[in-house]
Amino acid sequence: ALAGRAARRAELAEAIHALGAPAVVVTGGHGAEAVDHLFDGREHVEIPVERHETGATHGAGCTHSATHPPHQARAHDLAHPAPGAARVAGEAVRNGLADLGGGEGPVDVFALRSAVR
């Protein structure tokens, strides 16, 4: 684990924040709860995300990370762009290419044009 141990999302966010990150989003579309967790050093925010049962999740985290900055550029605080980035990553998973290659198929970022707005 990046923080050196397995932990709950809140603990993991705090541990990564302690390493120097000004704010942390721990994604959680996998596991028991589909919830992302945002920590800005002061406040913990739980962000529910839609779960899509599919075999195409490869690239979901990268899609989330890549779409967060454009959402952040339009927001006034950290809590507003995180749900938008989670929505875009979820759509990429929902439209994923489960039958492509072996193992987890890739998400489909080309199906995202309407979700990015």
C-alpha positions, 0 to 999 in steps of 0.5 A: 500500500502507498501509505505502507499498510492496509487501512480504512479509506479515512486512515489511508487518506490521512497517512498519504496527507501526512506524506505531504499531499495537500489533499487526497482522494482515495477511490473506492469503486471496488470493495464492499462500499462504492465510496470515494473518500476526500481528505483535505487535511481538515475535513473528511468527505464521503463521495458515493459512486455508482458501481458497475458490475463489469469485467472492464475496470483497467484504467478506471483510476487513471481516468479518475485522476485525468478528469479531476483537474478539469473539474477542479479548474471549474470549482471553488473547493475540493469537494465539488470536482471529486464527484464529477471525476468519479462519475466520468470514471464510472461511465468509462467502466460502464462502457468498458471493453470487457471482451478485449484482451485477457484479464480485466478489460480496459475502460472506454474513455472514448464513450465519455464525451457527454460525461465530461461536461 
